[in-house]
Amino acid sequence: MNEIREVIEGKAALLETGDAKAVLSHYADTYVEYTLAPPLRQPGDARDPAALAAWMATFQTPPHREVTQLEITTDGDVAFATSLDSLTATPRGATEGFTLWFRVTLGLRRIDGRWLVTHEHESVPFEMDGSFRASVTLRP
Amino acid sequence: MNEIREVIEGKAALLETGDAKAVLSHYADTYVEYTLAPPLRQPGDARDPAALAAWMATFQTPPHREVTQLEITTDGDVAFATSLDSLTATPRGATEGFTLWFRVTLGLRRIDGRWLVTHEHESVPFEMDGSFRASVTLRP
């Protein structure tokens, strides 16, 4: 359980260092990825460090990620974890930063003795008032 | 694995019968729920059959749910499952129905010999073009 918590909190902390390879070292070679942005499911089987680095470079400094309300359920070599996370960043060219809160579910497997993320699902809900607006201003 | 698949496909099929209690019999007494609509996390510890029945009653007939690309990872008494699901329904008073595709992650635990859902995360992504629109027209 502690080991899994360290993976999850560790990779969140690594984001701020801007080291894309180090972040992705916590992911399995193939995994199922549901991101905040479309498509419904990422087509790639492995995350590309260059793509993650390029995304981080759209901000003045790499985003700060906070993991809250982390709950881990595990047995044997399988685990899933839920949390409410926030990302705080200032896009390049913007005068003000933002903090976005979103839901996170991770699926993990212990492979060759190491816990790796094999599934990641990140999302915000959307307003059911007919506007179909993503709910990007919610806080836990 | 087969037992877990039956729970997931069974509760999807049950939705169409309109039997809220039967659907919810596949859920543990307490679970973590991230729904399509706000808030970020449902505050209730247990889903209310009356609330589910009331939601189903907003449609001309109970929604039809389809589960696709189901992948299950399990060890011992813990499992997580990913899928892309669709909900097809016609709201009361509407002349046309809709089909909404969304991502689903389930966490399950075997409790007293029965697999039960202890976590459900349903979402659509949102457009990162500055519009913050929920992506409700995607298809797998």
Interface residues (C-beta under 8 A of the other chain):
Chain A: V32 Y34 T35 L36 A37 P38 P39 L40 R41 Q69 E71 T73 T74 D75 G76 D77 V78 A79 F80 T82 L84 W101 F102 R103 T105 G107 R109 T118 H119 H121 S123 V124 P125 F126 E127 M128 F132 R133 A134 S135 V136 L138 R139 P140
Chain B: V32 Y34 T35 L36 A37 P38 P39 L40 R41 Q69 E71 T73 T74 D75 G76 D77 V78 A79 F80 T82 L84 W101 F102 R103 T105 G107 R109 T118 H119 H121 S123 V124 P125 F126 E127 M128 F132 R133 A134 S135 V136 L138 R139 P140
